[in-house]
Amino acid sequence: MAIQPIRLFGDPVLRTPATPVADFDKELRKLVKDLTDTMMDAPGAGLAAPQIGVGLRVFTYYVDDQVGHLINPDLDLSDECDEEGEEGCLSFPGLSFPTPRAVRAVAKGFNMHGEPVTLEGTDLMARCFQHETDHLDGILFIDRMDPKQRKLAMKAVREAEWSGLAAPVIRMSPHATGGKAL
Ligand SMILES: [Zn+2]
């Protein structure tokens, strides 16, 4: 197991487009394992390499009891959209919002051995492929929301405990200091 810290919204790596994988080597297989272990531990339905600070076009997924990965993905999307489906992101802990996504996706890419793979997904699987491929382009789910929903989402982000965006809040210590200055 090699669970890695998950980068949170505000970390510049999440806004940096990732580089296509060129070497299908031992290091890549370790990356796939780290992503899988970190995703399962979170737990999450998907995880993209930039979320653990690695700028390569790799993601893992865990949807409908299927665990897998895809490298250098290329998506073909249905015109039919689900406007209302709730979506979360491990880089925005504890938050989920309605996010429009295509209902069906065909994802073409490679497995960690460099063999071509075609994956087809509907509903949550399709949503996951779109969300994770977006991560590889530095795009986050807040970018996919309509402006009104994005405003609500950003408010929730600013109020979230993990967020570094809010102005610092002074918290009163629950521990008495016995009148001593510290
Ligand atoms: Zn995400």
Backbone and ligand atoms as CSV (ligand in chain L), in Angstrom:
chain,resi,resn,atom,element,x,y,z
A,1,MET,N,N,0.848,-1.202,0.000
A,1,MET,CA,C,0.000,0.000,0.000
A,1,MET,C,C,0.881,1.249,0.000
A,2,ALA,N,N,0.514,2.147,-0.840
A,2,ALA,CA,C,1.262,3.412,-0.865
A,2,ALA,C,C,0.250,4.536,-1.035
A,3,ILE,N,N,-0.415,4.823,0.079
A,3,ILE,CA,C,-1.433,5.869,0.044
A,3,ILE,C,C,-0.761,7.238,0.051
A,4,GLN,N,N,-1.159,8.069,-0.873
A,4,GLN,CA,C,-0.553,9.400,-1.009
A,4,GLN,C,C,-1.523,10.468,-0.506
A,5,PRO,N,N,-0.988,11.612,-0.042
A,5,PRO,CA,C,-1.878,12.718,0.344
A,5,PRO,C,C,-2.611,13.249,-0.891
A,6,ILE,N,N,-3.905,13.542,-0.729
A,6,ILE,CA,C,-4.697,14.073,-1.847
A,6,ILE,C,C,-4.633,15.600,-1.824
A,7,ARG,N,N,-4.284,16.173,-2.966
A,7,ARG,CA,C,-4.177,17.631,-3.080
A,7,ARG,C,C,-5.570,18.253,-3.105
A,8,LEU,N,N,-5.707,19.353,-2.392
A,8,LEU,CA,C,-7.008,20.012,-2.266
A,8,LEU,C,C,-7.101,21.215,-3.188
A,9,PHE,N,N,-8.343,21.601,-3.487
A,9,PHE,CA,C,-8.604,22.778,-4.315
A,9,PHE,C,C,-7.823,23.961,-3.760
A,10,GLY,N,N,-7.146,24.671,-4.659
A,10,GLY,CA,C,-6.267,25.758,-4.241
A,10,GLY,C,C,-4.819,25.401,-4.563
A,11,ASP,N,N,-4.535,24.079,-4.629
A,11,ASP,CA,C,-3.189,23.624,-5.004
A,11,ASP,C,C,-3.022,23.808,-6.513
A,12,PRO,N,N,-1.976,24.541,-6.943
A,12,PRO,CA,C,-1.814,24.831,-8.378
A,12,PRO,C,C,-1.717,23.588,-9.264
A,13,VAL,N,N,-1.293,22.453,-8.717
A,13,VAL,CA,C,-1.155,21.243,-9.542
A,13,VAL,C,C,-2.505,20.837,-10.149
A,14,LEU,N,N,-3.610,21.187,-9.462
A,14,LEU,CA,C,-4.948,20.822,-9.954
A,14,LEU,C,C,-5.363,21.670,-11.146
A,15,ARG,N,N,-4.651,22.764,-11.385
A,15,ARG,CA,C,-4.959,23.655,-12.510
A,15,ARG,C,C,-3.940,23.522,-13.641
A,16,THR,N,N,-3.037,22.557,-13.508
A,16,THR,CA,C,-1.973,22.381,-14.495
A,16,THR,C,C,-2.290,21.199,-15.409
A,17,PRO,N,N,-2.398,21.421,-16.734
A,17,PRO,CA,C,-2.655,20.293,-17.635
A,17,PRO,C,C,-1.543,19.248,-17.521
A,18,ALA,N,N,-1.934,17.982,-17.501
A,18,ALA,CA,C,-0.978,16.891,-17.330
A,18,ALA,C,C,-0.385,16.478,-18.677
A,19,THR,N,N,0.781,15.865,-18.613
A,19,THR,CA,C,1.554,15.451,-19.795
A,19,THR,C,C,1.182,14.015,-20.181
A,20,PRO,N,N,1.061,13.731,-21.495
A,20,PRO,CA,C,0.798,12.333,-21.896
A,20,PRO,C,C,1.915,11.406,-21.433
A,21,VAL,N,N,1.526,10.197,-21.059
A,21,VAL,CA,C,2.505,9.175,-20.661
A,21,VAL,C,C,3.224,8.679,-21.913
A,22,ALA,N,N,4.547,8.626,-21.852
A,22,ALA,CA,C,5.339,8.124,-22.983
A,22,ALA,C,C,5.991,6.780,-22.637
A,23,ASP,N,N,6.351,6.597,-21.365
A,23,ASP,CA,C,7.041,5.365,-20.958
A,23,ASP,C,C,6.131,4.498,-20.106
A,24,PHE,N,N,5.811,3.327,-20.635
A,24,PHE,CA,C,4.954,2.391,-19.886
A,24,PHE,C,C,5.869,1.461,-19.092
A,25,ASP,N,N,6.464,2.048,-18.061
A,25,ASP,CA,C,7.512,1.347,-17.311
A,25,ASP,C,C,7.070,1.021,-15.884
A,26,LYS,N,N,8.041,0.573,-15.087
A,26,LYS,CA,C,7.774,0.167,-13.706
A,26,LYS,C,C,7.236,1.349,-12.884
A,27,GLU,N,N,7.783,2.533,-13.154
A,27,GLU,CA,C,7.355,3.728,-12.430
A,27,GLU,C,C,5.872,4.024,-12.679
A,28,LEU,N,N,5.433,3.816,-13.915
A,28,LEU,CA,C,4.024,4.025,-14.252
A,28,LEU,C,C,3.140,3.028,-13.511
A,29,ARG,N,N,3.595,1.777,-13.449
A,29,ARG,CA,C,2.805,0.753,-12.738
A,29,ARG,C,C,2.720,1.091,-11.252
A,30,LYS,N,N,3.772,1.672,-10.688
A,30,LYS,CA,C,3.731,2.103,-9.285
A,30,LYS,C,C,2.737,3.248,-9.114
A,31,LEU,N,N,2.715,4.167,-10.101
A,31,LEU,CA,C,1.761,5.281,-10.039
A,31,LEU,C,C,0.320,4.763,-10.048
A,32,VAL,N,N,0.040,3.794,-10.930
A,32,VAL,CA,C,-1.321,3.218,-10.999
A,32,VAL,C,C,-1.677,2.573,-9.659
A,33,LYS,N,N,-0.714,1.892,-9.046
A,33,LYS,CA,C,-0.966,1.239,-7.753
A,33,LYS,C,C,-1.216,2.290,-6.657
A,34,ASP,N,N,-0.393,3.337,-6.643
A,34,ASP,CA,C,-0.564,4.404,-5.645
A,34,ASP,C,C,-1.934,5.073,-5.806
A,35,LEU,N,N,-2.318,5.343,-7.053
A,35,LEU,CA,C,-3.617,5.980,-7.307
A,35,LEU,C,C,-4.753,5.070,-6.839
A,36,THR,N,N,-4.629,3.780,-7.159
A,36,THR,CA,C,-5.677,2.822,-6.782
A,36,THR,C,C,-5.779,2.718,-5.261
A,37,ASP,N,N,-4.646,2.575,-4.598
A,37,ASP,CA,C,-4.646,2.454,-3.131
A,37,ASP,C,C,-5.218,3.716,-2.476
A,38,THR,N,N,-4.818,4.869,-2.991
A,38,THR,CA,C,-5.270,6.140,-2.409
A,38,THR,C,C,-6.770,6.326,-2.634
A,39,MET,N,N,-7.246,5.962,-3.830
A,39,MET,CA,C,-8.680,6.067,-4.151
A,39,MET,C,C,-9.506,5.144,-3.263
A,40,MET,N,N,-9.037,3.896,-3.089
A,40,MET,CA,C,-9.787,2.925,-2.292
A,40,MET,C,C,-9.803,3.336,-0.822
A,41,ASP,N,N,-8.704,3.928,-0.358
A,41,ASP,CA,C,-8.593,4.323,1.034
A,41,ASP,C,C,-9.496,5.518,1.338
A,42,ALA,N,N,-9.693,6.389,0.345
A,42,ALA,CA,C,-10.373,7.681,0.599
A,42,ALA,C,C,-11.757,7.543,1.255
A,43,PRO,N,N,-12.730,6.737,0.809
A,43,PRO,CA,C,-12.763,6.085,-0.492
A,43,PRO,C,C,-13.360,7.027,-1.525
A,44,GLY,N,N,-13.046,6.771,-2.804
A,44,GLY,CA,C,-13.591,7.597,-3.866
A,44,GLY,C,C,-13.926,6.750,-5.075
A,45,ALA,N,N,-14.681,7.332,-6.003
A,45,ALA,CA,C,-15.097,6.635,-7.226
A,45,ALA,C,C,-14.093,6.839,-8.342
A,46,GLY,N,N,-13.140,7.737,-8.127
A,46,GLY,CA,C,-12.130,7.973,-9.154
A,46,GLY,C,C,-11.050,8.872,-8.601
A,47,LEU,N,N,-9.875,8.790,-9.213
A,47,LEU,CA,C,-8.769,9.645,-8.790
A,47,LEU,C,C,-7.838,9.852,-9.984
A,48,ALA,N,N,-7.426,11.093,-10.187
A,48,ALA,CA,C,-6.531,11.425,-11.296
A,48,ALA,C,C,-5.149,11.760,-10.736
A,49,ALA,N,N,-4.109,11.452,-11.528
A,49,ALA,CA,C,-2.730,11.608,-11.048
A,49,ALA,C,C,-2.421,13.007,-10.487
A,50,PRO,N,N,-2.905,14.104,-11.126
A,50,PRO,CA,C,-2.601,15.421,-10.531
A,50,PRO,C,C,-3.098,15.562,-9.090
A,51,GLN,N,N,-4.142,14.790,-8.730
A,51,GLN,CA,C,-4.673,14.882,-7.365
A,51,GLN,C,C,-3.697,14.330,-6.325
A,52,ILE,N,N,-2.702,13.565,-6.770
A,52,ILE,CA,C,-1.633,13.182,-5.832
A,52,ILE,C,C,-0.318,13.842,-6.249
A,53,GLY,N,N,-0.441,14.905,-7.028
A,53,GLY,CA,C,0.722,15.731,-7.329
A,53,GLY,C,C,1.570,15.251,-8.498
A,54,VAL,N,N,1.032,14.345,-9.314
A,54,VAL,CA,C,1.797,13.808,-10.449
A,54,VAL,C,C,1.173,14.301,-11.759
A,55,GLY,N,N,1.935,15.005,-12.563
A,55,GLY,CA,C,1.407,15.622,-13.780
A,55,GLY,C,C,1.439,14.718,-14.993
A,56,LEU,N,N,0.826,13.543,-14.875
A,56,LEU,CA,C,0.745,12.599,-16.001
A,56,LEU,C,C,-0.707,12.237,-16.256
A,57,ARG,N,N,-1.011,11.888,-17.529
A,57,ARG,CA,C,-2.405,11.633,-17.922
A,57,ARG,C,C,-2.818,10.201,-17.567
A,58,VAL,N,N,-3.109,10.017,-16.283
A,58,VAL,CA,C,-3.492,8.714,-15.731
A,58,VAL,C,C,-4.624,8.921,-14.740
A,59,PHE,N,N,-5.669,8.083,-14.826
A,59,PHE,CA,C,-6.664,8.091,-13.747
A,59,PHE,C,C,-7.075,6.676,-13.396
A,60,THR,N,N,-7.629,6.531,-12.192
A,60,THR,CA,C,-8.211,5.254,-11.771
A,60,THR,C,C,-9.681,5.473,-11.475
A,61,TYR,N,N,-10.450,4.381,-11.496
A,61,TYR,CA,C,-11.879,4.484,-11.185
A,61,TYR,C,C,-12.316,3.273,-10.371
A,62,TYR,N,N,-13.378,3.486,-9.603
A,62,TYR,CA,C,-13.989,2.405,-8.823
A,62,TYR,C,C,-15.481,2.674,-8.817
A,63,VAL,N,N,-16.162,2.121,-9.810
A,63,VAL,CA,C,-17.592,2.371,-10.007
A,63,VAL,C,C,-18.273,1.028,-10.258
A,64,ASP,N,N,-19.428,0.822,-9.638
A,64,ASP,CA,C,-20.196,-0.426,-9.819
A,64,ASP,C,C,-19.314,-1.654,-9.582
A,65,ASP,N,N,-18.507,-1.600,-8.518
A,65,ASP,CA,C,-17.614,-2.709,-8.144
A,65,ASP,C,C,-16.520,-3.002,-9.169
A,66,GLN,N,N,-16.339,-2.124,-10.125
A,66,GLN,CA,C,-15.259,-2.309,-11.097
A,66,GLN,C,C,-14.124,-1.337,-10.792
A,67,VAL,N,N,-12.932,-1.905,-10.597
A,67,VAL,CA,C,-11.743,-1.084,-10.369
A,67,VAL,C,C,-10.912,-1.112,-11.645
A,68,GLY,N,N,-10.454,0.034,-12.077
A,68,GLY,CA,C,-9.622,0.057,-13.278
A,68,GLY,C,C,-8.839,1.346,-13.390
A,69,HIS,N,N,-8.116,1.434,-14.490
A,69,HIS,CA,C,-7.328,2.647,-14.742
A,69,HIS,C,C,-7.296,2.913,-16.234
A,70,LEU,N,N,-6.968,4.136,-16.597
A,70,LEU,CA,C,-6.841,4.479,-18.013
A,70,LEU,C,C,-5.736,5.521,-18.150
A,71,ILE,N,N,-4.960,5.349,-19.198
A,71,ILE,CA,C,-3.805,6.213,-19.454
A,71,ILE,C,C,-3.996,6.916,-20.800
A,72,ASN,N,N,-3.652,8.180,-20.852
A,72,ASN,CA,C,-3.819,9.008,-22.063
A,72,ASN,C,C,-5.245,8.905,-22.627
A,73,PRO,N,N,-6.269,9.168,-21.809
A,73,PRO,CA,C,-7.648,8.968,-22.261
A,73,PRO,C,C,-8.097,9.986,-23.300
A,74,ASP,N,N,-8.993,9.505,-24.154
A,74,ASP,CA,C,-9.619,10.338,-25.174
A,74,ASP,C,C,-11.103,9.987,-25.126
A,75,LEU,N,N,-11.964,10.988,-24.955
A,75,LEU,CA,C,-13.382,10.709,-24.715
A,75,LEU,C,C,-14.249,11.031,-25.926
A,76,ASP,N,N,-15.270,10.192,-26.094
A,76,ASP,CA,C,-16.310,10.449,-27.082
A,76,ASP,C,C,-17.624,10.460,-26.286
A,77,LEU,N,N,-18.331,11.603,-26.294
A,77,LEU,CA,C,-19.480,11.768,-25.396
A,77,LEU,C,C,-20.815,11.777,-26.136
A,78,SER,N,N,-21.857,11.304,-25.462
A,78,SER,CA,C,-23.216,11.372,-26.019
A,78,SER,C,C,-23.719,12.815,-25.959
A,79,ASP,N,N,-24.662,13.135,-26.838
A,79,ASP,CA,C,-25.286,14.461,-26.792
A,79,ASP,C,C,-26.218,14.571,-25.593
A,80,GLU,N,N,-26.784,13.433,-25.200
A,80,GLU,CA,C,-27.738,13.434,-24.083
A,80,GLU,C,C,-27.011,13.766,-22.784
A,81,CYS,N,N,-27.586,14.710,-22.042
A,81,CYS,CA,C,-26.938,15.195,-20.823
A,81,CYS,C,C,-27.772,14.921,-19.582
A,82,ASP,N,N,-27.093,14.698,-18.468
A,82,ASP,CA,C,-27.749,14.648,-17.161
A,82,ASP,C,C,-27.367,15.953,-16.462
A,83,GLU,N,N,-28.337,16.842,-16.329
A,83,GLU,CA,C,-28.060,18.181,-15.781
A,83,GLU,C,C,-28.036,18.193,-14.256
A,84,GLU,N,N,-28.681,17.192,-13.661
A,84,GLU,CA,C,-28.990,17.273,-12.231
A,84,GLU,C,C,-28.133,16.376,-11.348
A,85,GLY,N,N,-27.379,15.465,-11.957
A,85,GLY,CA,C,-26.660,14.477,-11.150
A,85,GLY,C,C,-25.685,15.125,-10.184
A,86,GLU,N,N,-25.665,14.612,-8.960
A,86,GLU,CA,C,-24.764,15.141,-7.937
A,86,GLU,C,C,-23.358,14.599,-8.181
A,87,GLU,N,N,-22.393,15.452,-7.985
A,87,GLU,CA,C,-21.015,15.032,-8.194
A,87,GLU,C,C,-20.139,15.588,-7.085
A,88,GLY,N,N,-19.201,14.777,-6.640
A,88,GLY,CA,C,-18.240,15.224,-5.643
A,88,GLY,C,C,-16.834,15.071,-6.191
A,89,CYS,N,N,-15.852,15.479,-5.390
A,89,CYS,CA,C,-14.456,15.404,-5.824
A,89,CYS,C,C,-13.597,15.253,-4.579
A,90,LEU,N,N,-12.642,14.330,-4.606
A,90,LEU,CA,C,-11.788,14.121,-3.429
A,90,LEU,C,C,-10.933,15.345,-3.117
A,91,SER,N,N,-10.794,16.255,-4.076
A,91,SER,CA,C,-10.052,17.498,-3.833
A,91,SER,C,C,-10.935,18.597,-3.245
A,92,PHE,N,N,-12.224,18.278,-3.058
A,92,PHE,CA,C,-13.194,19.172,-2.403
A,92,PHE,C,C,-13.917,18.335,-1.344
A,93,PRO,N,N,-13.216,17.924,-0.273
A,93,PRO,CA,C,-13.786,16.935,0.656
A,93,PRO,C,C,-15.140,17.359,1.223
A,94,GLY,N,N,-16.054,16.404,1.220
A,94,GLY,CA,C,-17.345,16.601,1.881
A,94,GLY,C,C,-18.359,17.390,1.085
A,95,LEU,N,N,-18.016,17.835,-0.122
A,95,LEU,CA,C,-18.945,18.670,-0.890
A,95,LEU,C,C,-19.411,17.947,-2.146
A,96,SER,N,N,-20.701,18.100,-2.494
A,96,SER,CA,C,-21.175,17.599,-3.789
A,96,SER,C,C,-22.257,18.540,-4.303
A,97,PHE,N,N,-22.303,18.655,-5.613
A,97,PHE,CA,C,-23.198,19.620,-6.265
A,97,PHE,C,C,-23.708,19.042,-7.575
A,98,PRO,N,N,-24.916,19.474,-8.015
A,98,PRO,CA,C,-25.382,19.065,-9.338
A,98,PRO,C,C,-24.425,19.593,-10.407
A,99,THR,N,N,-23.988,18.680,-11.260
A,99,THR,CA,C,-23.000,19.025,-12.288
A,99,THR,C,C,-23.426,18.388,-13.610
A,100,PRO,N,N,-23.646,19.191,-14.653
A,100,PRO,CA,C,-24.085,18.603,-15.927
A,100,PRO,C,C,-22.976,17.759,-16.560
A,101,ARG,N,N,-23.365,16.574,-17.032
A,101,ARG,CA,C,-22.415,15.679,-17.713
A,101,ARG,C,C,-23.156,14.899,-18.790
A,102,ALA,N,N,-22.435,14.481,-19.812
A,102,ALA,CA,C,-22.993,13.567,-20.803
A,102,ALA,C,C,-23.346,12.255,-20.118
A,103,VAL,N,N,-24.438,11.623,-20.577
A,103,VAL,CA,C,-24.929,10.393,-19.956
A,103,VAL,C,C,-24.074,9.181,-20.334
A,104,ARG,N,N,-23.520,9.214,-21.542
A,104,ARG,CA,C,-22.698,8.082,-21.998
A,104,ARG,C,C,-21.332,8.585,-22.472
A,105,ALA,N,N,-20.323,7.779,-22.182
A,105,ALA,CA,C,-18.972,8.144,-22.631
A,105,ALA,C,C,-18.238,6.899,-23.105
A,106,VAL,N,N,-17.532,7.031,-24.207
A,106,VAL,CA,C,-16.587,6.002,-24.640
A,106,VAL,C,C,-15.199,6.591,-24.406
A,107,ALA,N,N,-14.401,5.880,-23.608
A,107,ALA,CA,C,-13.066,6.364,-23.256
A,107,ALA,C,C,-12.029,5.443,-23.883
A,108,LYS,N,N,-11.202,6.004,-24.742
A,108,LYS,CA,C,-10.128,5.222,-25.370
A,108,LYS,C,C,-8.799,5.656,-24.784
A,109,GLY,N,N,-7.931,4.681,-24.572
A,109,GLY,CA,C,-6.616,4.993,-24.043
A,109,GLY,C,C,-5.788,3.730,-23.968
A,110,PHE,N,N,-4.981,3.628,-22.922
A,110,PHE,CA,C,-4.066,2.492,-22.779
A,110,PHE,C,C,-4.094,1.998,-21.346
A,111,ASN,N,N,-3.770,0.707,-21.170
A,111,ASN,CA,C,-3.546,0.215,-19.814
A,111,ASN,C,C,-2.063,0.400,-19.471
A,112,MET,N,N,-1.694,0.012,-18.243
A,112,MET,CA,C,-0.322,0.303,-17.781
A,112,MET,C,C,0.731,-0.507,-18.518
A,113,HIS,N,N,0.302,-1.477,-19.316
A,113,HIS,CA,C,1.261,-2.244,-20.113
A,113,HIS,C,C,1.389,-1.683,-21.525
A,114,GLY,N,N,0.669,-0.579,-21.792
A,114,GLY,CA,C,0.764,0.059,-23.097
A,114,GLY,C,C,-0.167,-0.543,-24.142
A,115,GLU,N,N,-1.092,-1.406,-23.697
A,115,GLU,CA,C,-2.049,-2.004,-24.630
A,115,GLU,C,C,-3.262,-1.092,-24.782
A,116,PRO,N,N,-3.772,-0.927,-26.024
A,116,PRO,CA,C,-4.942,-0.068,-26.233
A,116,PRO,C,C,-6.174,-0.631,-25.523
A,117,VAL,N,N,-6.959,0.276,-24.926
A,117,VAL,CA,C,-8.153,-0.112,-24.172
A,117,VAL,C,C,-9.292,0.810,-24.587
A,118,THR,N,N,-10.493,0.244,-24.739
A,118,THR,CA,C,-11.691,1.066,-24.938
A,118,THR,C,C,-12.675,0.743,-23.818
A,119,LEU,N,N,-13.081,1.761,-23.091
A,119,LEU,CA,C,-14.034,1.583,-21.993
A,119,LEU,C,C,-15.324,2.307,-22.356
A,120,GLU,N,N,-16.458,1.685,-22.019
A,120,GLU,CA,C,-17.732,2.363,-22.250
A,120,GLU,C,C,-18.440,2.511,-20.925
A,121,GLY,N,N,-18.988,3.676,-20.685
A,121,GLY,CA,C,-19.679,3.889,-19.425
A,121,GLY,C,C,-20.962,4.670,-19.614
A,122,THR,N,N,-21.940,4.385,-18.751
A,122,THR,CA,C,-23.145,5.200,-18.697
A,122,THR,C,C,-23.291,5.706,-17.267
A,123,ASP,N,N,-24.090,6.751,-17.103
A,123,ASP,CA,C,-24.405,7.314,-15.794
A,123,ASP,C,C,-23.148,7.577,-14.967
A,124,LEU,N,N,-23.040,6.922,-13.778
A,124,LEU,CA,C,-21.932,7.252,-12.879
A,124,LEU,C,C,-20.567,6.959,-13.516
A,125,MET,N,N,-20.485,5.862,-14.253
A,125,MET,CA,C,-19.206,5.524,-14.901
A,125,MET,C,C,-18.836,6.607,-15.925
A,126,ALA,N,N,-19.820,7.018,-16.733
A,126,ALA,CA,C,-19.575,8.065,-17.736
A,126,ALA,C,C,-19.176,9.365,-17.042
A,127,ARG,N,N,-19.860,9.672,-15.966
A,127,ARG,CA,C,-19.580,10.882,-15.165
A,127,ARG,C,C,-18.136,10.833,-14.639
A,128,CYS,N,N,-17.756,9.677,-14.144
A,128,CYS,CA,C,-16.407,9.496,-13.607
A,128,CYS,C,C,-15.360,9.707,-14.708
A,129,PHE,N,N,-15.544,9.112,-15.872
A,129,PHE,CA,C,-14.576,9.280,-16.970
A,129,PHE,C,C,-14.422,10.760,-17.326
A,130,GLN,N,N,-15.543,11.483,-17.356
A,130,GLN,CA,C,-15.492,12.904,-17.714
A,130,GLN,C,C,-14.799,13.719,-16.624
A,131,HIS,N,N,-15.159,13.433,-15.374
A,131,HIS,CA,C,-14.585,14.168,-14.242
A,131,HIS,C,C,-13.061,13.958,-14.193
A,132,GLU,N,N,-12.627,12.701,-14.342
A,132,GLU,CA,C,-11.193,12.395,-14.208
A,132,GLU,C,C,-10.404,12.914,-15.411
A,133,THR,N,N,-10.986,12.807,-16.611
A,133,THR,CA,C,-10.275,13.330,-17.790
A,133,THR,C,C,-10.153,14.846,-17.689
A,134,ASP,N,N,-11.180,15.500,-17.170
A,134,ASP,CA,C,-11.088,16.943,-16.918
A,134,ASP,C,C,-9.906,17.273,-16.010
A,135,HIS,N,N,-9.721,16.471,-14.944
A,135,HIS,CA,C,-8.587,16.713,-14.035
A,135,HIS,C,C,-7.270,16.759,-14.807
A,136,LEU,N,N,-7.161,15.914,-15.844
A,136,LEU,CA,C,-5.901,15.833,-16.600
A,136,LEU,C,C,-5.696,17.073,-17.465
A,137,ASP,N,N,-6.770,17.835,-17.666
A,137,ASP,CA,C,-6.682,19.096,-18.417
A,137,ASP,C,C,-6.692,20.304,-17.484
A,138,GLY,N,N,-6.608,20.071,-16.185
A,138,GLY,CA,C,-6.625,21.171,-15.220
A,138,GLY,C,C,-8.011,21.764,-15.024
A,139,ILE,N,N,-9.040,20.988,-15.424
A,139,ILE,CA,C,-10.430,21.459,-15.296
A,139,ILE,C,C,-11.078,20.763,-14.102
A,140,LEU,N,N,-11.826,21.529,-13.324
A,140,LEU,CA,C,-12.470,20.992,-12.121
A,140,LEU,C,C,-13.985,21.034,-12.275
A,141,PHE,N,N,-14.692,20.251,-11.452
A,141,PHE,CA,C,-16.147,20.158,-11.651
A,141,PHE,C,C,-16.854,21.499,-11.487
A,142,ILE,N,N,-16.285,22.398,-10.685
A,142,ILE,CA,C,-16.896,23.728,-10.542
A,142,ILE,C,C,-16.949,24.461,-11.887
A,143,ASP,N,N,-16.000,24.140,-12.774
A,143,ASP,CA,C,-15.973,24.781,-14.102
A,143,ASP,C,C,-17.136,24.319,-14.975
A,144,ARG,N,N,-17.685,23.158,-14.666
A,144,ARG,CA,C,-18.767,22.566,-15.477
A,144,ARG,C,C,-20.150,23.008,-15.024
A,145,MET,N,N,-20.216,23.661,-13.875
A,145,MET,CA,C,-21.527,24.047,-13.322
A,145,MET,C,C,-22.040,25.312,-14.006
A,146,ASP,N,N,-23.356,25.484,-13.971
A,146,ASP,CA,C,-23.869,26.763,-14.473
A,146,ASP,C,C,-23.490,27.849,-13.461
A,147,PRO,N,N,-23.453,29.113,-13.901
A,147,PRO,CA,C,-22.902,30.184,-13.049
A,147,PRO,C,C,-23.563,30.292,-11.683
A,148,LYS,N,N,-24.874,30.064,-11.631
A,148,LYS,CA,C,-25.582,30.170,-10.355
A,148,LYS,C,C,-25.126,29.062,-9.401
A,149,GLN,N,N,-25.039,27.844,-9.935
A,149,GLN,CA,C,-24.599,26.713,-9.120
A,149,GLN,C,C,-23.138,26.891,-8.690
A,150,ARG,N,N,-22.319,27.438,-9.585
A,150,ARG,CA,C,-20.902,27.635,-9.259
A,150,ARG,C,C,-20.749,28.620,-8.102
A,151,LYS,N,N,-21.587,29.631,-8.099
A,151,LYS,CA,C,-21.538,30.622,-7.029
A,151,LYS,C,C,-21.850,29.970,-5.671
A,152,LEU,N,N,-22.895,29.108,-5.680
A,152,LEU,CA,C,-23.247,28.387,-4.448
A,152,LEU,C,C,-22.101,27.467,-4.024
A,153,ALA,N,N,-21.510,26.807,-5.015
A,153,ALA,CA,C,-20.417,25.872,-4.716
A,153,ALA,C,C,-19.223,26.613,-4.120
A,154,MET,N,N,-18.887,27.770,-4.698
A,154,MET,CA,C,-17.722,28.501,-4.201
A,154,MET,C,C,-17.956,29.040,-2.787
A,155,LYS,N,N,-19.211,29.355,-2.497
A,155,LYS,CA,C,-19.538,29.789,-1.136
A,155,LYS,C,C,-19.286,28.636,-0.161
A,156,ALA,N,N,-19.764,27.434,-0.555
A,156,ALA,CA,C,-19.556,26.258,0.299
A,156,ALA,C,C,-18.062,25.952,0.453
A,157,VAL,N,N,-17.304,26.151,-0.622
A,157,VAL,CA,C,-15.850,25.909,-0.567
A,157,VAL,C,C,-15.202,26.869,0.424
A,158,ARG,N,N,-15.585,28.153,0.341
A,158,ARG,CA,C,-14.978,29.138,1.244
A,158,ARG,C,C,-15.288,28.832,2.702
A,159,GLU,N,N,-16.468,28.226,2.909
A,159,GLU,CA,C,-16.883,27.924,4.283
A,159,GLU,C,C,-16.355,26.581,4.775
A,160,ALA,N,N,-15.808,25.779,3.848
A,160,ALA,CA,C,-15.351,24.441,4.235
A,160,ALA,C,C,-14.122,24.543,5.128
A,161,GLU,N,N,-14.040,23.621,6.069
A,161,GLU,CA,C,-12.983,23.646,7.074
A,161,GLU,C,C,-11.596,23.486,6.440
A,162,TRP,N,N,-11.526,22.716,5.335
A,162,TRP,CA,C,-10.222,22.430,4.723
A,162,TRP,C,C,-9.742,23.558,3.822
A,163,SER,N,N,-10.665,24.511,3.539
A,163,SER,CA,C,-10.358,25.505,2.523
A,163,SER,C,C,-9.379,26.552,3.022
A,164,GLY,N,N,-8.394,26.860,2.201
A,164,GLY,CA,C,-7.462,27.929,2.531
A,164,GLY,C,C,-7.899,29.254,1.932
A,165,LEU,N,N,-9.103,29.286,1.345
A,165,LEU,CA,C,-9.537,30.483,0.637
A,165,LEU,C,C,-10.131,31.538,1.553
A,166,ALA,N,N,-10.719,31.092,2.644
A,166,ALA,CA,C,-11.429,32.019,3.519
A,166,ALA,C,C,-10.439,32.896,4.293
A,167,ALA,N,N,-10.905,34.021,4.702
A,167,ALA,CA,C,-10.106,34.850,5.602
A,167,ALA,C,C,-9.925,34.070,6.899
A,168,PRO,N,N,-8.754,34.218,7.544
A,168,PRO,CA,C,-8.546,33.464,8.785
A,168,PRO,C,C,-9.598,33.813,9.838
A,169,VAL,N,N,-10.047,32.790,10.513
A,169,VAL,CA,C,-11.043,32.988,11.560
A,169,VAL,C,C,-10.343,32.738,12.894
A,170,ILE,N,N,-10.504,33.645,13.820
A,170,ILE,CA,C,-9.910,33.459,15.147
A,170,ILE,C,C,-10.823,32.545,15.942
A,171,ARG,N,N,-10.264,31.451,16.411
A,171,ARG,CA,C,-11.068,30.533,17.216
A,171,ARG,C,C,-10.712,30.709,18.676
A,172,MET,N,N,-11.732,30.696,19.520
A,172,MET,CA,C,-11.494,30.760,20.953
A,172,MET,C,C,-11.095,29.365,21.421
A,173,SER,N,N,-10.038,29.282,22.184
A,173,SER,CA,C,-9.616,27.984,22.694
A,173,SER,C,C,-10.605,27.498,23.751
A,174,PRO,N,N,-10.970,26.225,23.673
A,174,PRO,CA,C,-11.859,25.685,24.719
A,174,PRO,C,C,-11.090,25.401,26.016
A,175,HIS,N,N,-9.764,25.528,25.971
A,175,HIS,CA,C,-8.975,25.193,27.158
A,175,HIS,C,C,-8.661,26.444,27.966
A,176,ALA,N,N,-8.972,26.401,29.208
A,176,ALA,CA,C,-8.669,27.532,30.077
A,176,ALA,C,C,-7.154,27.643,30.240
A,177,THR,N,N,-6.673,28.855,30.320
A,177,THR,CA,C,-5.225,29.034,30.470
A,177,THR,C,C,-4.848,29.382,31.910
A,178,GLY,N,N,-5.831,29.350,32.771
A,178,GLY,CA,C,-5.533,29.634,34.173
A,178,GLY,C,C,-5.077,31.058,34.399
A,179,GLY,N,N,-5.503,31.954,33.512
A,179,GLY,CA,C,-5.167,33.370,33.692
A,179,GLY,C,C,-3.756,33.726,33.217
A,180,LYS,N,N,-3.003,32.698,32.779
A,180,LYS,CA,C,-1.629,32.975,32.338
A,180,LYS,C,C,-1.634,33.387,30.864
A,181,ALA,N,N,-0.811,34.317,30.542
A,181,ALA,CA,C,-0.633,34.671,29.143
A,181,ALA,C,C,0.258,33.612,28.488
A,182,LEU,N,N,-0.067,33.239,27.263
A,182,LEU,CA,C,0.730,32.195,26.606
A,182,LEU,C,C,1.507,32.784,25.448
L,1,ZN,ZN,ZN,-12.091,15.202,-8.704
